[in-house]
Amino acid sequence: MQTNTSNQKIRAVAKHIHMSPHKIRRVISQIRGRSYEQALMILEFMPYRACNPILQLLSSAAANANHNFGLSKTNLFISEIQVDKGTFFKRFQPRAQGRGYPIHKPTCHITIVLNILPK
């Protein structure tokens, strides 16, 4: 069975990640445009907490490429990766004299699109 991947994208999406988009953008700017294996190496050794959800999503996108299109993981590279702002969890911190200060806990959505390395 042959599959044409030109019209279908190899992608994975993670929604409602409990982290600021700014913190995740700091990490994805390091791996944008790199091969799958290079991106794995970089994410393994970066000291940021934002690496874990990106690493899981990258592995999921590679598994999608392998399962759905029969492609080898070694021939993939990250063609697009983006982070979008999600909703805020709204909480209140109790303060003096019956007041409450709002706390906004940000979330984000990450999208990874993989493509085949040119020969």
MARBADO-366255 format. One record per atom (N, C-alpha, C): atom name; x, y, z. Coordinates in nm, 2 decimals, always signed. Example, Ala and Ser with C-alpha at 12.3 -4.5 7.8 and 13.67 -1.06 7.14 Angstrom:
// residues 2
+------+--------+--------+--------+
: name :      x :      y :      z :
+------+--------+--------+--------+
:    N :  +1.32 :  -0.57 :  +0.78 :
:   CA :  +1.23 :  -0.45 :  +0.78 :
:    C :  +1.32 :  -0.33 :  +0.78 :
:    N :  +1.28 :  -0.22 :  +0.71 :
:   CA :  +1.37 :  -0.11 :  +0.71 :
:    C :  +1.29 :  +0.00 :  +0.79 :
+------+--------+--------+--------+
//
This chain:
// residues 119
+------+--------+--------+--------+
: name :      x :      y :      z :
+------+--------+--------+--------+
:    N :  +0.08 :  -0.12 :  +0.00 :
:   CA :  +0.00 :  +0.00 :  +0.00 :
:    C :  +0.09 :  +0.12 :  +0.00 :
:    N :  +0.07 :  +0.21 :  -0.10 :
:   CA :  +0.15 :  +0.33 :  -0.11 :
:    C :  +0.06 :  +0.45 :  -0.07 :
:    N :  +0.12 :  +0.54 :  +0.01 :
:   CA :  +0.04 :  +0.66 :  +0.05 :
:    C :  +0.11 :  +0.78 :  +0.01 :
:    N :  +0.04 :  +0.87 :  -0.05 :
:   CA :  +0.10 :  +1.00 :  -0.09 :
:    C :  +0.09 :  +1.10 :  +0.02 :
:    N :  +0.20 :  +1.14 :  +0.07 :
:   CA :  +0.20 :  +1.23 :  +0.19 :
:    C :  +0.21 :  +1.38 :  +0.15 :
:    N :  +0.20 :  +1.41 :  +0.02 :
:   CA :  +0.21 :  +1.55 :  -0.02 :
:    C :  +0.09 :  +1.63 :  +0.02 :
:    N :  -0.03 :  +1.56 :  +0.01 :
:   CA :  -0.15 :  +1.64 :  +0.05 :
:    C :  -0.19 :  +1.62 :  +0.19 :
:    N :  -0.14 :  +1.52 :  +0.26 :
:   CA :  -0.17 :  +1.50 :  +0.40 :
:    C :  -0.05 :  +1.53 :  +0.49 :
:    N :  -0.07 :  +1.60 :  +0.60 :
:   CA :  +0.04 :  +1.64 :  +0.68 :
:    C :  +0.05 :  +1.54 :  +0.80 :
:    N :  +0.18 :  +1.52 :  +0.84 :
:   CA :  +0.21 :  +1.44 :  +0.96 :
:    C :  +0.21 :  +1.54 :  +1.07 :
:    N :  +0.11 :  +1.53 :  +1.16 :
:   CA :  +0.10 :  +1.63 :  +1.26 :
:    C :  +0.05 :  +1.57 :  +1.39 :
:    N :  +0.08 :  +1.65 :  +1.50 :
:   CA :  +0.03 :  +1.61 :  +1.63 :
:    C :  +0.00 :  +1.74 :  +1.70 :
:    N :  -0.11 :  +1.74 :  +1.78 :
:   CA :  -0.15 :  +1.86 :  +1.86 :
:    C :  -0.17 :  +1.82 :  +2.00 :
:    N :  -0.12 :  +1.91 :  +2.09 :
:   CA :  -0.14 :  +1.90 :  +2.23 :
:    C :  -0.21 :  +2.02 :  +2.28 :
:    N :  -0.33 :  +2.00 :  +2.34 :
:   CA :  -0.41 :  +2.12 :  +2.39 :
:    C :  -0.41 :  +2.13 :  +2.54 :
:    N :  -0.43 :  +2.25 :  +2.58 :
:   CA :  -0.45 :  +2.28 :  +2.73 :
:    C :  -0.33 :  +2.23 :  +2.81 :
:    N :  -0.21 :  +2.26 :  +2.76 :
:   CA :  -0.09 :  +2.23 :  +2.84 :
:    C :  -0.08 :  +2.34 :  +2.95 :
:    N :  -0.06 :  +2.30 :  +3.07 :
:   CA :  -0.06 :  +2.39 :  +3.19 :
:    C :  +0.08 :  +2.46 :  +3.20 :
:    N :  +0.11 :  +2.55 :  +3.10 :
:   CA :  +0.23 :  +2.62 :  +3.10 :
:    C :  +0.22 :  +2.74 :  +3.02 :
:    N :  +0.29 :  +2.84 :  +3.05 :
:   CA :  +0.29 :  +2.97 :  +2.97 :
:    C :  +0.34 :  +2.95 :  +2.83 :
:    N :  +0.28 :  +3.01 :  +2.73 :
:   CA :  +0.33 :  +3.00 :  +2.59 :
:    C :  +0.47 :  +3.05 :  +2.58 :
:    N :  +0.50 :  +3.16 :  +2.66 :
:   CA :  +0.63 :  +3.22 :  +2.65 :
:    C :  +0.74 :  +3.12 :  +2.69 :
:    N :  +0.71 :  +3.04 :  +2.79 :
:   CA :  +0.81 :  +2.94 :  +2.84 :
:    C :  +0.83 :  +2.83 :  +2.73 :
:    N :  +0.73 :  +2.79 :  +2.67 :
:   CA :  +0.74 :  +2.69 :  +2.57 :
:    C :  +0.81 :  +2.74 :  +2.44 :
:    N :  +0.78 :  +2.86 :  +2.40 :
:   CA :  +0.84 :  +2.92 :  +2.28 :
:    C :  +0.99 :  +2.93 :  +2.30 :
:    N :  +1.04 :  +2.95 :  +2.42 :
:   CA :  +1.18 :  +2.95 :  +2.45 :
:    C :  +1.25 :  +2.82 :  +2.41 :
:    N :  +1.18 :  +2.71 :  +2.43 :
:   CA :  +1.23 :  +2.58 :  +2.39 :
:    C :  +1.21 :  +2.54 :  +2.25 :
:    N :  +1.09 :  +2.57 :  +2.19 :
:   CA :  +1.07 :  +2.53 :  +2.05 :
:    C :  +1.15 :  +2.61 :  +1.95 :
:    N :  +1.20 :  +2.73 :  +1.99 :
:   CA :  +1.28 :  +2.80 :  +1.90 :
:    C :  +1.42 :  +2.73 :  +1.88 :
:    N :  +1.46 :  +2.64 :  +1.97 :
:   CA :  +1.58 :  +2.57 :  +1.96 :
:    C :  +1.57 :  +2.45 :  +1.87 :
:    N :  +1.45 :  +2.39 :  +1.85 :
:   CA :  +1.44 :  +2.27 :  +1.77 :
:    C :  +1.37 :  +2.29 :  +1.64 :
:    N :  +1.32 :  +2.41 :  +1.61 :
:   CA :  +1.25 :  +2.44 :  +1.48 :
:    C :  +1.34 :  +2.41 :  +1.36 :
:    N :  +1.30 :  +2.33 :  +1.27 :
:   CA :  +1.37 :  +2.31 :  +1.15 :
:    C :  +1.48 :  +2.19 :  +1.16 :
:    N :  +1.49 :  +2.13 :  +1.28 :
:   CA :  +1.59 :  +2.03 :  +1.30 :
:    C :  +1.53 :  +1.89 :  +1.26 :
:    N :  +1.62 :  +1.79 :  +1.25 :
:   CA :  +1.57 :  +1.66 :  +1.22 :
:    C :  +1.51 :  +1.60 :  +1.35 :
:    N :  +1.44 :  +1.49 :  +1.34 :
:   CA :  +1.37 :  +1.43 :  +1.45 :
:    C :  +1.47 :  +1.39 :  +1.56 :
:    N :  +1.58 :  +1.32 :  +1.51 :
:   CA :  +1.68 :  +1.27 :  +1.61 :
:    C :  +1.76 :  +1.39 :  +1.68 :
:    N :  +1.79 :  +1.49 :  +1.61 :
:   CA :  +1.85 :  +1.61 :  +1.67 :
:    C :  +1.76 :  +1.67 :  +1.77 :
:    N :  +1.64 :  +1.68 :  +1.74 :
:   CA :  +1.54 :  +1.75 :  +1.83 :
:    C :  +1.53 :  +1.66 :  +1.96 :
:    N :  +1.53 :  +1.53 :  +1.95 :
:   CA :  +1.52 :  +1.44 :  +2.06 :
:    C :  +1.64 :  +1.47 :  +2.15 :
:    N :  +1.76 :  +1.47 :  +2.09 :
:   CA :  +1.88 :  +1.49 :  +2.17 :
:    C :  +1.88 :  +1.63 :  +2.24 :
:    N :  +1.84 :  +1.73 :  +2.18 :
:   CA :  +1.83 :  +1.87 :  +2.24 :
:    C :  +1.73 :  +1.87 :  +2.35 :
:    N :  +1.61 :  +1.81 :  +2.33 :
:   CA :  +1.51 :  +1.81 :  +2.43 :
:    C :  +1.55 :  +1.73 :  +2.56 :
:    N :  +1.62 :  +1.62 :  +2.53 :
:   CA :  +1.66 :  +1.54 :  +2.65 :
:    C :  +1.75 :  +1.61 :  +2.75 :
:    N :  +1.84 :  +1.70 :  +2.69 :
:   CA :  +1.94 :  +1.76 :  +2.78 :
:    C :  +1.92 :  +1.90 :  +2.81 :
:    N :  +1.81 :  +1.96 :  +2.77 :
:   CA :  +1.77 :  +2.10 :  +2.81 :
:    C :  +1.71 :  +2.09 :  +2.95 :
:    N :  +1.75 :  +2.19 :  +3.03 :
:   CA :  +1.71 :  +2.19 :  +3.17 :
:    C :  +1.57 :  +2.25 :  +3.20 :
:    N :  +1.48 :  +2.26 :  +3.10 :
:   CA :  +1.36 :  +2.33 :  +3.12 :
:    C :  +1.24 :  +2.23 :  +3.14 :
:    N :  +1.14 :  +2.26 :  +3.22 :
:   CA :  +1.03 :  +2.18 :  +3.24 :
:    C :  +0.94 :  +2.17 :  +3.12 :
:    N :  +0.95 :  +2.27 :  +3.03 :
:   CA :  +0.87 :  +2.28 :  +2.91 :
:    C :  +0.91 :  +2.17 :  +2.81 :
:    N :  +1.03 :  +2.11 :  +2.83 :
:   CA :  +1.07 :  +2.00 :  +2.74 :
:    C :  +0.99 :  +1.88 :  +2.74 :
:    N :  +0.93 :  +1.84 :  +2.86 :
:   CA :  +0.86 :  +1.72 :  +2.87 :
:    C :  +0.74 :  +1.71 :  +2.78 :
:    N :  +0.65 :  +1.81 :  +2.78 :
:   CA :  +0.53 :  +1.80 :  +2.69 :
:    C :  +0.57 :  +1.80 :  +2.54 :
:    N :  +0.68 :  +1.88 :  +2.51 :
:   CA :  +0.72 :  +1.89 :  +2.37 :
:    C :  +0.78 :  +1.76 :  +2.33 :
:    N :  +0.86 :  +1.69 :  +2.41 :
:   CA :  +0.92 :  +1.56 :  +2.38 :
:    C :  +0.81 :  +1.46 :  +2.36 :
:    N :  +0.70 :  +1.45 :  +2.44 :
:   CA :  +0.59 :  +1.36 :  +2.43 :
:    C :  +0.52 :  +1.39 :  +2.29 :
:    N :  +0.50 :  +1.51 :  +2.26 :
:   CA :  +0.43 :  +1.55 :  +2.14 :
:    C :  +0.51 :  +1.51 :  +2.01 :
:    N :  +0.64 :  +1.53 :  +2.02 :
:   CA :  +0.73 :  +1.50 :  +1.91 :
:    C :  +0.73 :  +1.35 :  +1.89 :
:    N :  +0.74 :  +1.27 :  +1.99 :
:   CA :  +0.73 :  +1.13 :  +1.98 :
:    C :  +0.60 :  +1.08 :  +1.92 :
:    N :  +0.49 :  +1.15 :  +1.96 :
:   CA :  +0.36 :  +1.11 :  +1.91 :
:    C :  +0.35 :  +1.14 :  +1.76 :
:    N :  +0.40 :  +1.26 :  +1.72 :
:   CA :  +0.40 :  +1.29 :  +1.58 :
:    C :  +0.48 :  +1.19 :  +1.49 :
:    N :  +0.60 :  +1.15 :  +1.55 :
:   CA :  +0.68 :  +1.05 :  +1.48 :
:    C :  +0.61 :  +0.91 :  +1.47 :
:    N :  +0.54 :  +0.88 :  +1.58 :
:   CA :  +0.46 :  +0.75 :  +1.58 :
:    C :  +0.35 :  +0.76 :  +1.48 :
:    N :  +0.28 :  +0.88 :  +1.46 :
:   CA :  +0.18 :  +0.90 :  +1.36 :
:    C :  +0.24 :  +0.88 :  +1.22 :
:    N :  +0.36 :  +0.93 :  +1.20 :
:   CA :  +0.42 :  +0.91 :  +1.07 :
:    C :  +0.45 :  +0.77 :  +1.04 :
:    N :  +0.50 :  +0.70 :  +1.14 :
:   CA :  +0.53 :  +0.56 :  +1.12 :
:    C :  +0.41 :  +0.47 :  +1.10 :
:    N :  +0.30 :  +0.49 :  +1.18 :
:   CA :  +0.18 :  +0.41 :  +1.18 :
:    C :  +0.09 :  +0.44 :  +1.06 :
:    N :  +0.07 :  +0.57 :  +1.04 :
:   CA :  -0.03 :  +0.61 :  +0.93 :
:    C :  +0.03 :  +0.61 :  +0.79 :
:    N :  +0.16 :  +0.64 :  +0.78 :
:   CA :  +0.22 :  +0.66 :  +0.65 :
:    C :  +0.34 :  +0.56 :  +0.62 :
:    N :  +0.38 :  +0.48 :  +0.72 :
:   CA :  +0.48 :  +0.38 :  +0.71 :
:    C :  +0.62 :  +0.44 :  +0.68 :
:    N :  +0.64 :  +0.56 :  +0.74 :
:   CA :  +0.77 :  +0.63 :  +0.72 :
:    C :  +0.87 :  +0.60 :  +0.84 :
:    N :  +1.00 :  +0.60 :  +0.81 :
:   CA :  +1.10 :  +0.58 :  +0.91 :
:    C :  +1.12 :  +0.71 :  +0.99 :
:    N :  +1.14 :  +0.69 :  +1.12 :
:   CA :  +1.15 :  +0.81 :  +1.20 :
:    C :  +1.28 :  +0.89 :  +1.17 :
:    N :  +1.38 :  +0.82 :  +1.12 :
:   CA :  +1.51 :  +0.88 :  +1.09 :
:    C :  +1.51 :  +0.98 :  +0.97 :
:    N :  +1.40 :  +0.97 :  +0.89 :
:   CA :  +1.39 :  +1.05 :  +0.77 :
:    C :  +1.30 :  +1.17 :  +0.79 :
:    N :  +1.27 :  +1.20 :  +0.92 :
:   CA :  +1.17 :  +1.31 :  +0.95 :
:    C :  +1.25 :  +1.43 :  +1.00 :
:    N :  +1.19 :  +1.55 :  +0.97 :
:   CA :  +1.23 :  +1.67 :  +1.03 :
:    C :  +1.11 :  +1.76 :  +1.07 :
:    N :  +1.14 :  +1.86 :  +1.15 :
:   CA :  +1.03 :  +1.94 :  +1.20 :
:    C :  +1.01 :  +2.06 :  +1.10 :
:    N :  +0.90 :  +2.05 :  +1.03 :
:   CA :  +0.88 :  +2.16 :  +0.93 :
:    C :  +0.81 :  +2.28 :  +0.99 :
:    N :  +0.72 :  +2.25 :  +1.08 :
:   CA :  +0.64 :  +2.36 :  +1.15 :
:    C :  +0.63 :  +2.32 :  +1.30 :
:    N :  +0.64 :  +2.42 :  +1.38 :
:   CA :  +0.61 :  +2.40 :  +1.52 :
:    C :  +0.56 :  +2.53 :  +1.57 :
:    N :  +0.45 :  +2.53 :  +1.64 :
:   CA :  +0.39 :  +2.66 :  +1.69 :
:    C :  +0.32 :  +2.64 :  +1.82 :
:    N :  +0.32 :  +2.75 :  +1.89 :
:   CA :  +0.25 :  +2.75 :  +2.02 :
:    C :  +0.15 :  +2.86 :  +2.02 :
:    N :  +0.03 :  +2.83 :  +2.06 :
:   CA :  -0.08 :  +2.93 :  +2.06 :
:    C :  -0.13 :  +2.94 :  +2.21 :
:    N :  -0.17 :  +3.06 :  +2.24 :
:   CA :  -0.22 :  +3.09 :  +2.37 :
:    C :  -0.36 :  +3.02 :  +2.39 :
:    N :  -0.37 :  +2.95 :  +2.51 :
:   CA :  -0.50 :  +2.88 :  +2.54 :
:    C :  -0.58 :  +2.97 :  +2.64 :
:    N :  -0.67 :  +2.90 :  +2.70 :
:   CA :  -0.75 :  +2.97 :  +2.80 :
:    C :  -0.68 :  +2.99 :  +2.93 :
:    N :  -0.73 :  +3.07 :  +3.02 :
:   CA :  -0.67 :  +3.09 :  +3.15 :
:    C :  -0.75 :  +3.01 :  +3.26 :
:    N :  -0.69 :  +2.95 :  +3.35 :
:   CA :  -0.76 :  +2.90 :  +3.47 :
:    C :  -0.77 :  +3.02 :  +3.56 :
:    N :  -0.89 :  +3.05 :  +3.60 :
:   CA :  -0.90 :  +3.17 :  +3.69 :
:    C :  -0.93 :  +3.13 :  +3.83 :
:    N :  -0.84 :  +3.17 :  +3.92 :
:   CA :  -0.85 :  +3.14 :  +4.06 :
:    C :  -0.84 :  +3.27 :  +4.14 :
:    N :  -0.88 :  +3.26 :  +4.27 :
:   CA :  -0.87 :  +3.37 :  +4.36 :
:    C :  -0.79 :  +3.34 :  +4.48 :
:    N :  -0.70 :  +3.43 :  +4.51 :
:   CA :  -0.61 :  +3.42 :  +4.63 :
:    C :  -0.67 :  +3.50 :  +4.74 :
:    N :  -0.71 :  +3.44 :  +4.85 :
:   CA :  -0.77 :  +3.52 :  +4.96 :
:    C :  -0.67 :  +3.62 :  +5.02 :
:    N :  -0.71 :  +3.74 :  +5.04 :
:   CA :  -0.63 :  +3.85 :  +5.10 :
:    C :  -0.69 :  +3.91 :  +5.22 :
:    N :  -0.63 :  +4.01 :  +5.27 :
:   CA :  -0.67 :  +4.07 :  +5.40 :
:    C :  -0.81 :  +4.14 :  +5.38 :
:    N :  -0.88 :  +4.15 :  +5.49 :
:   CA :  -1.01 :  +4.22 :  +5.50 :
:    C :  -1.11 :  +4.17 :  +5.39 :
:    N :  -1.12 :  +4.04 :  +5.37 :
:   CA :  -1.22 :  +3.98 :  +5.28 :
:    C :  -1.20 :  +4.00 :  +5.14 :
:    N :  -1.09 :  +4.05 :  +5.10 :
:   CA :  -1.06 :  +4.07 :  +4.95 :
:    C :  -1.01 :  +3.95 :  +4.89 :
:    N :  -1.02 :  +3.94 :  +4.76 :
:   CA :  -0.96 :  +3.83 :  +4.68 :
:    C :  -0.89 :  +3.88 :  +4.56 :
:    N :  -0.77 :  +3.84 :  +4.54 :
:   CA :  -0.69 :  +3.88 :  +4.43 :
:    C :  -0.70 :  +3.77 :  +4.32 :
:    N :  -0.72 :  +3.81 :  +4.19 :
:   CA :  -0.73 :  +3.71 :  +4.09 :
:    C :  -0.59 :  +3.65 :  +4.05 :
:    N :  -0.59 :  +3.52 :  +4.03 :
:   CA :  -0.47 :  +3.45 :  +3.98 :
:    C :  -0.51 :  +3.39 :  +3.84 :
:    N :  -0.43 :  +3.42 :  +3.74 :
:   CA :  -0.46 :  +3.36 :  +3.61 :
:    C :  -0.35 :  +3.26 :  +3.58 :
:    N :  -0.39 :  +3.14 :  +3.56 :
:   CA :  -0.29 :  +3.03 :  +3.53 :
:    C :  -0.30 :  +3.00 :  +3.38 :
:    N :  -0.20 :  +3.03 :  +3.31 :
:   CA :  -0.21 :  +3.02 :  +3.16 :
:    C :  -0.20 :  +2.88 :  +3.11 :
:    N :  -0.26 :  +2.85 :  +2.99 :
:   CA :  -0.25 :  +2.73 :  +2.92 :
:    C :  -0.21 :  +2.76 :  +2.78 :
:    N :  -0.17 :  +2.66 :  +2.70 :
:   CA :  -0.13 :  +2.68 :  +2.57 :
:    C :  -0.16 :  +2.55 :  +2.48 :
:    N :  -0.15 :  +2.57 :  +2.35 :
:   CA :  -0.17 :  +2.46 :  +2.26 :
:    C :  -0.05 :  +2.45 :  +2.17 :
:    N :  +0.01 :  +2.33 :  +2.15 :
:   CA :  +0.13 :  +2.31 :  +2.07 :
:    C :  +0.09 :  +2.23 :  +1.95 :
:    N :  +0.14 :  +2.27 :  +1.83 :
:   CA :  +0.12 :  +2.20 :  +1.71 :
:    C :  +0.25 :  +2.17 :  +1.64 :
:    N :  +0.27 :  +2.04 :  +1.61 :
:   CA :  +0.40 :  +2.00 :  +1.54 :
:    C :  +0.36 :  +1.94 :  +1.41 :
:    N :  +0.43 :  +1.98 :  +1.30 :
:   CA :  +0.41 :  +1.92 :  +1.17 :
:    C :  +0.54 :  +1.87 :  +1.12 :
:    N :  +0.55 :  +1.74 :  +1.09 :
:   CA :  +0.67 :  +1.68 :  +1.04 :
:    C :  +0.67 :  +1.66 :  +0.89 :
:    N :  +0.79 :  +1.66 :  +0.83 :
:   CA :  +0.80 :  +1.63 :  +0.69 :
:    C :  +0.91 :  +1.54 :  +0.67 :
:    N :  +0.93 :  +1.49 :  +0.54 :
:   CA :  +1.03 :  +1.40 :  +0.51 :
:    C :  +1.16 :  +1.48 :  +0.47 :
:    N :  +1.28 :  +1.44 :  +0.51 :
:   CA :  +1.40 :  +1.51 :  +0.48 :
:    C :  +1.42 :  +1.50 :  +0.33 :
:    N :  +1.46 :  +1.61 :  +0.26 :
:   CA :  +1.49 :  +1.61 :  +0.12 :
:    C :  +1.62 :  +1.53 :  +0.10 :
:    N :  +1.62 :  +1.46 :  -0.01 :
:   CA :  +1.74 :  +1.37 :  -0.04 :
:    C :  +1.85 :  +1.45 :  -0.11 :
+------+--------+--------+--------+
//
